[in-house]
Amino acid sequence: MPRLFSVSAALLTAARFFTAVEAELRQPNSSSNPWRIWDDLAGGSGTFSEYYPIGNGRLGIMMSGDPRQDLIRLNENSFWSGGLLHRVNPDGWTTVKTMQQLILARKYAEAEDLGLQGYTGTPLSTRHYDKLGQLKLTQMLPDGQVTNYERWLGIDDAIAGAYFTVGNVTYQREYLVSYPDDVVAIHLTASKPGSINIRVRIDRGADLNRFQGWSEPANGHSTVTGGQSADGDPLQWAAGARIAASGGNVTTLGDTVRCEGADEATVYFQAWTSYRKPDPKRAVVSDLAAVSKSFDKIRAAHVADYQKYAGRVSISLGASTASQKALKTSTRMTSITPSKFDPELAALFFQLGRYLLIATSRPESGHPDLSLPPNLQGIWNDVYTPMWGSKYTVNINLQMNYWPSLVTGLSDLVIPLNNLLKTMGKEGAKVAAAMYRSTGTVTHHNTDMWGDSAPQDNYSPATFWAMGATWMITHVIEHYRFTGDTDMLRDMFPTLKAVAQFGLDFLTEHKGYMVTNPSLSPENTFVIPGGTNDQSAAVAAGPTIDNELLWEVFGFIPEAHAALGIKDKAFEKRVADMRARLPPLRLNQYGGIAEWMEDFEEANPGNGHMSHLVPAYPLPHITSANETLFKAAITSLQHRLDHGGGPCGWPRIWTIALAGRLFLPNTTHARLATQMGECSWNRTMLNMGGAAPFQIDGSLGAPGAVVEALLQSHESVVPAVGNGSTPSSSLRAAYTGDEGRVPLVRLLPSLPVEWAVNGGGFVRGLRARGGFVVDLAWDIAGRLTTASLTSEAGNAAYVTLGQARVGGGDEGTAIQANGGASGVFIRLEGKKGTVYKITVTGQK
């Protein structure tokens, strides 16, 4: 089995691979470390797909490890194209009212045409995110060929490295972005004293000097550059690098820093914008001058901080073969298929997603209210005009970024997301009032770091959707269900209530129901009934995703009131009455979950969005307790897949999560293997972005999707009175808004055979709703061998193994907790700190 993440293991790695200066640098031997992505070639000078990403939430860099010139990509997460825009269309309100009438009259094309003029934002787009620039690290080496080359990205310690030999001298670099010290540090060593000769310069690369107004030396050891965005409300920025060396000389020439004849050297990088610092240049120069800790102390603090999060979950899906483990990452990635599984590589892929979330979503030290969540490219955008502006897309992408946060023990990293939701809440309130004459708050399908909530783009299948904030706020609901954190809920409740208020005001009557209008099912279209030449449209009234999102939010309001001690029966009645009038889930003409109120023919049945299946995942509405809806959801998923749906990236990750929820282990496995082998860059394991070179959602979402095959807790039941086992016939499925419900924790619901046959497997440290930490292990046949649930909140829960259906009789595997009563469903009486050992009945 691969060794586990642990703080001690990471610190041993630190001790093993670092000393100040060694007479002989040791070969990294990355093939022996299952938690490294590694290669025997440097990344190409212009190819993002070959660069390793590291970051601390605010700063992100990408390294190629080129021996002679590493063009290190630089990002700072507040480096956007300007200040807040106010883009509500002056004709928005009247256009909305007219679009509503046209849609009810089934004049869909006319409604869209009108909306593309009077509904869209003015201007069309929010601000976009931008790449900051590049740091040119040039290393003067002896004549001769580079040999013994190796580079790596350590997922166990968040350190990247490069190792190589030229002539009789061996060189090593280590790259890290420290959260405790809030700085980039690149450490260079050599086996022969006096062999470090480097030059460092920062520029904007192919972008020339756009937004760049100055570049100059500082303090004899640093270079600093900066400028401002080009508009009436500019964003100021500055970035700088310093060389600190042992032995040799450090000087500046122009805006280049030079180091000659050093025994070892460290390059430090810092960047700020006026989003956080009123004088970014002064802040950068001051920070670089103030660095006084040795690299080994910065490194040790960095590794300990990272491991505090990374070490919470360990996983094994079996043992890879010796021949697989001997291969470099790129060869293993191109070799993996559903039938040629590489279990340790899949475990690395899982932990890579968690690594990226730790590296790109961190609360600001001292200023958590200024922290920002990862956008479409995280903090590793490699181009100056990124696809889709590298913004926050909130019709699936930002949601997926945080799928692993709750289930894999990273709930304390969601502060950046909640900050954005509150910012959206404030700006969205202005949009709601101006565009909809509504109370509450609204966000459409995109936003930026300022919370710009007006409609984005003039793309009909996405623009006319006012439920972005509604979907995003469900993450707050789930956060509370997992953690019971009332402080978080109290902080976020004003935004939650504002989302509900907008829903109450926005809904209008249609066919006896209260529906959203205008709206759409994100990025899907239908053939207009009676239209010509298969004319298609996107706008409609009451799409399923909207109904389900509002059903969830409205249903949670009384629970939030109870948790926070809020007495507001009038508001509870309003949301309850409106909730009762939302259109229910129904089946379409194919026996699947209907996507719209009418049985339209899809213009693209292989669409990547699974919006009508939101009630199955990530929401908890469709469960196996309702066989009709559960089977219909399976039908809808298969319908999409049969028509080419779930392509590479975030759509495929969504299908993995859905397959796990819907008890489809074969689909779960096949989609994971193909996401790795066909849809990820083989040298870095990062998600391919389709039109963009990279989108972080597919990488971040993967761990959350995989967990659905191993552990589920989205179901709820209304329990019978008493402790111990409970016959299924005495349990009733419960849903959001039902009183007295408790979570049902389901162990190994969709475990694929391939995740067991190579020696069994385990996962430790997963989280379940109700405040439980869950450890699981299974044997070569996929049978549970050990399981434990540790109560962190003192809540009650039910536990079952496999796919036993609530209300389906007593069919299933009997289990027991701590030697107590046995049954297919067993009740745990919540007591904080209690560890419940789950065993199969009769198994010792």
N, C-alpha and C positions, 0 to 999 in steps of 0.2 A: 504494500500500500504506500502511496506517497506520504511524505511526512506532512505534519499539520502546520498551519499558521500558529505561531505563538510569539510572545514578546521575547522570550529567552532565545528562541531559534533565530529571530531577526538580529538580536544583539550579538549572537555568536557569529552570524554572517558578517556583521559589521567588523568584529574583531578579526575575522579570518581574512577579509579582503582589504583592510586598511591599516597601514602604519604610516607614520609621518614620512619617512623615506626608508626604503629597504634596499639593501644591496642587490637583491634579486626579487623582482615582482613575480608573484605566483600566477600561473595560468588560471583563469577564472573557472574553467571546466563547467560551463553552464549546463551542459547536458545532464549533469548529475543533480541539478536543482530543478525539481518539477514545477516550481513557482517562478520560473524565468521564461520570458520570451527572448529568444537569442538568434544570432545570425553569425555567419563567418564572412559576411560582406558588409561594408558600410552602406548607408542609405545614399541614393542618388542625390545629386546637388539640387535637383528641382522637382523631386517626386515626393509629394506628401505621403503617399501610401507606404513609404519606406522609413518614415520618421517615428521615433518613440515619443509619446506624450508624457509629460510630468507636470504637476501643478500643485498649488496650495489653495485653490478656490478663487483667489484674486489674480494671481500671476500664473501663466502657463507658457511652457516652452516645448519645442519639438526638436530633438537632436538626431542627426544622421550618423554621428561618430566618424565622419570622414577624417582620416589621419592628418591630412595637410590643410584642409579648410572645411570647417564645419559651419554651414550656414544655418544657424540656430534660429528657428521661427519664434517670434515673440508675441505674446498676447497679454493684455490687461483687461479684466472683464468689464470695465466701465468705459472702454475706448469705443464709444459710439459716434455717430456722424454729426451730432449736434444736440441742442437742448430740446425741451418739450415743445411739441407742436399742438395746435388746437385746430382739428381738422373736420369738425362736424359740418356736413353739407348744409348750407343755409336753407335748402329746400328739403331737408331730410324728413321733417315731420309730415309735410303734406304728401311727400312721395310715399312714405310708409302707409299712410291711410289709403292712397290710391292703389298701391300694390296689393293691399289686403283685399280690396274690392275686385281687382282683376283676378287674383288667385282664386277667390271663391266663385268667380264666373268662369273658371278654368281657362282663362286667357294667360297662360304661363309665359309664353314668349313675350307678350306685350308687357307683362309685369317685370320681366328681366330687363327688357330694353329700357323701360322707364327707370328702373333701379340703377342701371349702369350710368345714368346721368344724375339722378337726384338723390340716390341713397349712398353712393360711394363717398369716401372721404375726399376732402379738398385741402391739400393735395391727396393723392391716392395712398401714399405710403407713410408709415411711421418712420422713425429713424432706423438706420441699419447699423449692425455691428461691423467693426473693421479690424483688420490685422494691424498690429502696432508697427511691426517692422522685422528686421533681422539683425542678429549679432554675428558678425563675421569673426570667427575664431580661427586665425591662421597660425599654424604651427610649423616652424622651420625645422626640417628633419635632415639627417645626413643623406647623402646620395645612396641610392639603392632601392631595392624592392621592399615593399611592406609584406611581412610574413607573420604567421601565427595570429592573424587578425580574429578578434571576437568582440561582439558588442551584445549588450543585453539590457533588458528592462526587468527589474526585480519587482514582482507583484507582492512579494513578502516583505520588502523593505522600502518600496517606492524610490529606488535609486536606479538610474541608468548608468551604463558604463561602456567603455571601449578599451581594448587592450591590443597591442600590436608591437612588432619588433621591426626595427630598421637597422641593418648592419649588426653591430654587437650591443645595441641599446634597446631595452624594452621600455615601452611607455604605457601608462594607464591614465584614463580619465574617469572621474565619477561626477555625475550630474544629479542635482537634487533641487527641489523648490521647497524651502522650509516654511511650514506654517508657524512654528514657535518664533522663528527669527524673521519671518516675512521677507525672505530674500532668496534669489537664485544663487546657487553656489556651484561652481565647476572646478574641480580639483584635479591638477595635473601633476603626475609624478613620473620619475624615470629611474632605471636601474643604475645609471651612471650619474654622479653629481655634476652639476653645471650643465645639464642637457636640455633644460626647459627654455625654449626660445619661442615666444608667441607674440602675436599682435591682435588687438581687439578694436573693433569699430562697429558702430550702430548706424544703420541707414534704413531707408524705406524700400530698398530693393527696386524691383521693376516699377514700383509706383513713383519712382524718382523722389521728388520732395513735396508731394501733395500733403497738405496739413503740416509740413515741416518748415519752421521759420528760422531755425538756428541750430548750430552744432559746434561744440567747442570743448577744449580740455578743461580739467578742473583739478586743483590741488596736486598736480604733478603725478597723479596716479589714476586719474579717471577721465572718462569722456562722457559728455552729457549733450543730449539733443532734445528738441521739442518744438512745439508750435501750437496751432489751434485749428479747429474745424472751420470750414469756409462758409459760414452763414451769419445771420444777424445775432444769433445767440450761441456764440462759439463755445466749444469745450476745449479748455486748455489742457496740454499734456506735456510730460517730460519723461525721458528715460535715460539711464546712464549705466555705465559699467566701470568697474575698478579692478585693477590687478594688485594683489598682495602676494609677495614672494619671499621665500627663504633663500638667501644668497642671490647673487646676480644684481641687476639693475632694472628698475622700473622707471620709465620716462614717458613723456608724451611728445608727439610730433604731429602738428595740426590737430585733428580730432581723433587721432589714433593713439592708443596706449600700447607701449612696447615693453616687453620683458625679455632680458637677455642673460643667458648664463646662470639661470636659477636652478637650485636643486629641486624645488617644488614651487608651485604657484596655484593660487585660487583666483578665479574670475568671479566677481560678484555683480549681479545685475539687479536693478531696481527701476520701477516705473510708477508714476501716479498721474491721475487726471484731476481736474477741478471738481469732479463729482465728489471726491473725498478730501482733497487738499486745495485750499485757496491759492497757494503758490506751489504748483507741482515741481518747478525747477528747484526751488529752495529745499523742498522735501527730499528730492532725489539726491542732491549734493550732500545734504546733511546725513541722510541715511547711509550713504556709501562711506562717508568719512567716519561714521560712528562704528562701523563694523570692527570689533576688537576680539571677538571670540575666535578661537582656532577652528579650523575646519572640522577636526575630529569632534569637538564639542557641539558644533552646529549639526553635524551628522548624527551624533548619538541622540540629541534632542529630537531631531526630525524622525528618526526611526522609531523611537519610543512613542512619539505622538501619533504617527501613522498606525503603528501596531495596536494602539488603544482602540482603534475602530476595526481595522482589518482582521484582528485576531478574534473577533466575536463569533465568527462563523467559520467552521472548517467543513470540508466536503470531500468525499471520495465516491466516484461512480465505478470503482474497480481499478485494477492494475493494468497498465499498458504493457505491451511486450518489451523485452529488452531491445529488440531491433527498432521499435517505434521510439523509445526514449533516447536512443543514440542519435536520432536524426535532428537536424535543426528545425526550428519552428515552421519555416516556410514549406519544407518538404512534408512535414506532418500535416499541415493544413491542407495542402493540395491532395493528400492521400485519403483524408477522412471522407467516408460516405456512410449512408445508413447501414450498409452491410460490412463495412470495414471501420468499425468504431475505434476510437482512441480515447479511452475513458479518462486518463490523466490529463490529456489535452483539453477535454471537455470541462474538467474541473478547473483548469487554468482559465478557460474562457469564462466560466461562471465568476471566478474571483477577479478577472479583469474588469468586469462590469462594476463590481463593488469598488475596486481600486479607482476607477474613473470617477465614481460619485464622490469618494473621499477627496479626490484631487480637484474636483470642480465645484463642490458645494460645501463651503465652510463658512460658519458665522464669523463676521469680522471681529477680531480681537479688540475689545474696547468700544467698537461701534457696530454691534450686530445689526442695527437697523439699516446699515448701508450695504450689507452683503447682498449679492446678486446670485440667482440660480444659473445653471448652465443653459445657454441658448442652443440653437440648432447644431452648432459645431463645438459647444462647450467653450473652453478657453484654448482651443487648438484650431482656430480658423486660419487657413493658409493663404487666402487670397484677399485682395483689396476690394473686390466687388463680389462678395460671396453670393451664392445662390440663395434666393428668398431672403436676402439681406441678413442671413444668419440671425434672424430675430427670434422671438418667443412665439412659436406656433402652438395655439391652444385648442386645436381640434383633434389632437392625439399626441403630438410630439413632446411637449413639455410634461404632459401627464405621464407618458412612458418613462421619461427621465427619472422619475421618482418611484417607479414600481418596486425597485429593490429596497427602498429606504425603510419601510416598515417591517417587511417579512425577514430581512437579513440584518436586523439589529442596528440600523443607521438612522433611527428616527430623530436623533439629536442633530442631524445634518439638514433638516428641512427648514431651518430658520430663513435661509435665503429665499426659498419658495414662498413662505408665508409673508415675507417682506414684500415681494412682488404682488401677491394677492391683495395686500392692504393698499399698496400704491395703485393698483388697478381699481380697487374699490373707490378710492378718492376721485381719480380721474374719470372712472366709469359713471360716477354719480352725475358729473357734469354732462356726459354724453347722454345718459338716460333722460335727464331733464330737457336737454336741448333737442334731441332727436326723436324721443318717444313721448314727451310730456309725462314722464313717469317718475315715481320715487324710486329709491333703491339704486342699484348699480348694474351696469352692463359692460361686457367686453365682447368684441366680435372674435374673429378667428386668429388674430395676431395682436401682439403688443410689443413694446420695447422697454428699456429699463426705466422709463419715465411713467409707465403705465398707460400710455396712449391707447385708448379703448374705442376709438372711432372705427368704422369699417375699413378694412385693408384690401388693397388691390381692386381691380375691376374684373375679377374672375368669378363668373356666376356660380359655379359649384362650391365656392367657399365664402365669398364675400357676404352673402345675404344670410348670415347666421349670427344670432345674438345670444348664444348660449355658452360662449367661451368661459366666462367667469362661473357659470353654473356648474359646468363640468369640473373646473379647477377646484371649486370649493368642496367638492366631495372628498378630496384628499384630506381636508381638515376633519371631516366626519370620520373617515377611516383612521386617521391618526388618533383620534379620541378612543375609538373602539379597540385599537391595539394597546394603547398606553394608559388610558384613563386620566390623561393629563388635563386637569381642569384649568390650570394656569394658561396653557396653550389655548384651550377652548374659549376661555374668557377673553383672551387677547384677540382671537379671531372672530368672536361672535358678532361684533358689529358688521363685519364684512359678510359673514354668513347670512345675517338677517337682511342686509341690504340686497343680497342676491335674491332672497325669497321675495322681498318687496317688489323688486322689478318683475319677477315672474307673475305675481298677483296682478300687477298693473298691465302687463303686456298681453296676457291671455285674452282672447276674444272667443265668442261663441261660434260654433260651426257643427252642424249635424247633431246638436244636443250635447256636444262636448265643449270644453274650454281648451283652446289650442293656441300654439304659437303661430304667428302669421304677420309678416312673411318669414319664412324659414326654409331649411333644406336639410337633407341628410348629408353630412359633410363630404364633399368632393365626389358625390355620386349624382348621376343624372338618370332620367327616365324618358322613355319615348312618349311624346305628347299624344294622348288618345285623339284619334281623328285628325292628327296632323298630316302634313305632306312630307314625303321623302324622309320618313323616319326622323322628323324633327324632334330634338330633345330639349329638355329643360331641367333645371335643378330646383327652382323655387316651388314650395308647396306649403300647405297648412298642416301643422301637427305631426311632423315626422316622429318616428318611434323614439329616437334618441332623446329628443326634447322632452317628450312625455315622461320617459323613465328618469331623466335627470331631475326634473321638477318633482316627480313622485318621491324620489329619494330625499331631496332637500326639504320639501314640505313635511315629509314624515319624520325627519330628524328634529325639527324645531321643538316639539314638546320634550324630547329627550334632553336636548341642550338646556332648555329652561329648567328642567328638574335638576340637572347636574350643577347648574350655576345658581340655583335658588331664585330664578326669575319668575315673577308672578305676572303673567300677561295672558289671561284666558281669552281675551278678545282676539289677540293675534293668532293664538293657537286655533281658535274656531275658524278664523279666516282661511288659514292654510289647510285645515282639515276639510272645510267645505269645498275649497278649490281642488284639492287633491282628489276628492271623490268624483269630480267631474272631468278629470283627465281621461283621455282615451286609453282603454286597457290594451295590453298585449293581445295580439290576434295572429292567426295563421294566414299566410298568403296563398296564392293559387298553386304553389309548388309544395305546400305542406311545411314551409319554413316560417320563421318569424317575419311578419310583414314589416317592411321598412318605412312605408308610408301609410296614410289612412286609406288610400285606394290601392288596388292591385295593379300598379303600373308595371310595364315591362321595363326592365333595366336596360339602359343604353349600353352599359358596360358591365355585364354580370360578373366579370373578373376583377372588379374594383378592389383596390388595396385596402380601403377603409371597411371596417366591420361595424359600422356605427349602430346598426339595428341589433347587434349582439352585445352592446354595452350592458344591457341588463344581465347577461351571463358573465361577462368580465369586462371591466373591473367591478361593476356593481353586483350586488348579491341577490337579485330578484329571481332569476331563473336558476332553479336547483333541481336535483333529481326527485325531490318530493312531489313536484308536479310533472308527471311523466309526459304529458302532452307537450308542454312548453319545452321541456328538456330535449325530447326527441326532435322537436321543431328546430331548436337551436343547432343541433347536430346536422340536421338537413340543410340549414342555411350555411353553416360552415362548409359542408361538403360541396354545396352548390357553388360557393365562391371558388373553392379549390379546383373543382372540375373545370372551371372556366378561366383558370390561370391566375386566380386571386392569391393573395399572400405572397407577392414577389419579394425580392431581396430587401433586407433592412427592416424597418419598423413594421411593415405589414406582416412579414414572416414571424417576427417576434410575437406579434399579437395572436397569430394563429397557434403558436406554441402555448401561450397562456390559455387560450380558449380550449385547445385540445386537452390540456390538463384538467381544466374545470369540467369538461364534458366527458371525462373518463375515456379518453382516446389515447392510450399510451403509445400505440404504433405511430400515430400521427405526430405526437409530441416528439418522439425520437427522430423520426425522419426529417421533420422541419428543423430541429436543432442541428442535426448533422449537415444538412444542406446549407443552413445559414452559415455554419463554420466553413465548409468546404467550397461553397459556391458564392457566398455573399459577403465574405470578409477578406480584407487584404491579407494575403498569406504571410507576409513578413512582419506584420504588426498585430494581426488578429482583430484590427479595428473594422467596424461596420462600413461597408461600401455605401456611399450616399446616393447612388443613382446619378442624377444630373450634377450633384455636388460630389467632390472627391471623398467627402466624409460627412456623415450625420451621426451625432453621438447617441441619438435615441435608441437605435438598434443595439448598440453596445451596452448602454445603461439598462435597458429594459430586459436584457437576457436573463440575469439572475432572478428577477421577479417572476418571469415566465416559467423558468425551470422549477421554481419552488412549488408551483401549482400541481406538479406531478408527484411531489413528495409530501406536501402538507397543505391542507386547506382549513380555513376557519370562518369562511364567509357565511355559512349556513347558521341559522338560529332555530331553536326549538322552544316551545312552551313545555316546561317540564312537569312531570308528575311530582307529587309530594314524596319526600323521603330520600334516602341516600342509596348509594350502591348502584346496582344494575337496574335498568329500566327496559321493559319490553317495548319494542318499537311501536306496537299498537297503542301504547299509552302516551306516545310523544306526538306532537303536532308541529308541523313546520311553521315557523314564525318569520315575520319580515319587518323591515323598518317601520316603526310606528306601533308595533304590537307591544302591549304591556307584558312584563314578566318574562320576556324572552332571554335566553342565555345562549352563548355561542356553542356551536358544535365543532369540535376539533376532529378532523378526519386525517388519519395517518395512512400514508402510502396509497393515495386514491388512484393514481395513474402511473405507477412505476413501470417503465419499459423493461422488457426482458434484457435488453442490451446494457442497461445500467446495473445489472446484477450478475450476469454470467461470468464476468472476469474477476471473480473472487468476492462477490457481494459488495456492499458499500455502506456508507454512513453519511449523516449530516448532523452537525452539532451547532446549536446556537440560533436556530430559526426562531421566529416569533409568531405567536398566534394571538388572535383577538381575545380579549379578556385578560391580557397581561401575562401570558405564559411563554417561557423559554422552552423550546422543544429540541430534544436530541433523539435521533433515530438511527437504527442500524438494521441491515437486512442481509440475508444470506445469498448464496449463489442462485437460488431458485426465486429470489424476490420475496421471501417470507420474512416477516418482522422477527428479529432476534432480540432486540432490546429497544426500549423507548422510555424516555422520562419527560415529564412536564413539570417545570418549576414555576410556581405561582409567584409573580412579582407584585400582584395587586390585590390578592385575596378574593378574587371573584370565582363564582361557580362556573362550571362548564360541563358539557357532555363530551365523551370521546368515543370514537368508533374506528375500526380498522377497515380500510378498503372502500368498497362502493355500496355498503348497506344503505338502503333507502329509508329515509324517515317516512313512516306510515306504510312501509312495505312488508309488515310482518316481522318475524324474527330471523329471517334469513341473513346469514353473514357469519363472520368469525367471532367467537366469544373471546373476550379479553377481561382482564381484571387489573385493578390498581392496588399496589401495596398489599397484595394477597387478599383483598376484600372480595365482595360479591362479584360474580361473573355474569357477563351478558354481552350482547352485540353492541349495546349502547350502555355506557357506564357514566355515572354522574360523579364529578369531583366537587366536593364541598370546599369552596374557596377559603384557604387560610394562607395568608402571606408568608412566603418562605418555605412552604411545604413542597417537597419533591415527591411526585407521584411516579412510581415505577410501573410501567405498563407491560404486561406479559400476556401472551396467548394462553388461554386456559389450559392448565395441565403442563405447560412448558416451564421448566425450571430456569 
